[in-house]
């Protein structure tokens, strides 16, 4: 008997270890996919749909895995899932593109749909009732430890902006998990264990079980949305990337791991409903993340979300397990509801984000959904009978206030005589906001849809990372032969070289020899200087008759990042005018063009604070900025802390140090964008003379390193 118990204990430990490894491996991909999608300029709708597909696969497979485990043995679905996940990354080797990653994500959804519910069923079928909460706490601790480590490890492995280390980590985790199941989980281990409950308890437990399922749905709705969009929210709001995003993303998982060991002590001491308390906290954390704007806001939100998960997840699993003896079916049904929340969260988030002017509002809505789904759970718990009417009224009141605020913010026109419609989506590697004045909502919707698709198509052609794009093809053929780009790309490269001539090489599109390398601004300075001979706009040859481009030296590369965003904004404005949009603002990552017969008041960002320094009023102007706050690292060099950022001075191949930030106002967004880069590198003294002599219609403002402000004489007051 003792040997049998030890055998079961080893199997349970192997099940938990398998869950940890599977969650770690899948977490590497799930964390990195939004960042890859952001780099590839994939829309928010597609990103949400991709994650919805992952959770849809989990939803469909979960019940089948439970039945498979109940009827035969949990060993077989676990071995199948880990083997499939270990080999799925080979698809990316054959087809190395973003579409393949979304297919891999779907397959991982199938694997996850087998591993987690089957593992829970084994625990539920072999652990005594009085030990359930403790084992489920260990199970939750393992999963959340993986959820914490996964993003951190993913951020480190994605340091080079390639997926090969990520997929290698996935395969390694799944191979080890497969071996553990093969060795320690016997064929005869059960998923049925405890006796049926007394008949008198069935009716109450059944209704309570349904209420629990609804509450779980609300929680997973928020988790699914967070997995899909939280890395983007952090990147866009705080201007950080890589390991820093991974750390903040993983913070809730870390807090869950720290709080879980304290839960049994808290439960004995306070005797409260941890399902209710934890899910209320989770919803509050989501809402705080949605309205956050500074680092400490997201830290607090992460702490609250992690605490909520630690309180609610083990207790909710224990309640679910007590609802029946066939644990495979019980957790199969629970998994369906869980996955349904995971499906609808990203899917609805992707749809909502298009119509809201702030991505954070999606998290506020998600938190309220979680609270609303708790109402039935409270109704069927005797301790809340007297409080439920007040709780329901309070929840509905908060939802009404938020809904009214969103309506007033997003739906009412800015001016009584005008109708403005706002749209937000992810494109061009950033968040794009459109403010359009049109004859009707339908006309504005159609124009916005066409504009966003148009922006993504141009971006793919101009981005040096897109294999079929014009710039990528030119770079790949450097030192070999001419390449014929699209007419739009050819014309833009021509204008970029013209600006390089005008600025005497301060703006140089061939800086791509360095900047096309991942995280180029943290490379050793000797590596950067070794590429100096490859940075020379005069080494670009044009065949005007056939519209072809040649880079003379192998290793040269064009990077239009300093001018392409503005060019795309201008082209989008032209498209919107053709769609009979009378006026509006096209804004992408802080750069924008204001058009139409009206004045627009816009803010200028303080480069050292998350605040607006001042406002200017413009009409038919492009306004673009450049600053060292967008992509940077702080490094210790010679005993001093030095800021190394993404704007490189071609003269010395180091991060430019003459400015902290610059804002340029010009007749086109393209010119404003290109000059913002050049003037940042020049600094206010040289830059002011350059603008006065060569671009007298352009206005500029500089923030220096000591935060003094310098403006040209014609800068709007």
ABEGO torsion letter per residue (X at the ends): XAAAAAAAAAAAAAAAAAAAAAAAAAAAAAAAAAAAAAAAGBBAAAAAAAAAAAAAAAAAAAAAAAAAAAABBAAAAAAAAAAAAAAAAAAAAABBBAAAAAAAAAAAAAAAAAAAAAAAAAAAAABBAAAAAAAAAAAAAAAAAAAAAAAAAAAAAAAAGBAAAAAAAAAAAAAAAAAAAAAABBAABBABABBBBBAAAAAAAAAAAAAAAAAAAAAAAAAAAAAAAAAAAAAAAAGBBEAAAAAAAAAAAAAAAAAAAAAAAAAAAAGBBAAAAAAAAAAAAAAAAAABABAAAAAAAAAAAAAAAAAAAAAAAAAAAAABABAAAAAAAAAAAAAAAAAAAAAAAAAAAAABABAAAAAAAAAAAAAAAAAAAAAABAAAAAAAAAAAAAAAAAAAAAAAAAAAAAABBABAABBBBBBBBBBGGBBBBBBBBBABAAAAAAAAAAAAAAAAAAAAAABAABAABAAAAAAAABGABBBBBBAAAAAAAAAAAAAAAAAGGABBAAAAAAAABBGAAABBAAAAAAAAAABBAAABBBBAAAGBBBBABBGBBBBAAAAAAAAAAAAAAAAAAAAGBABEBBBBGGBBBBBEBBBBBBBBBBAABBBBABBBBBBGBBBBBBBAAABBBBBBBGGBBBBBBABBBAAAGBBBAABABBBBBBABAAAAAAAAAAAAAAEAAAAAAAAAAABAABBBBBBBAAGBBBBBAABBX
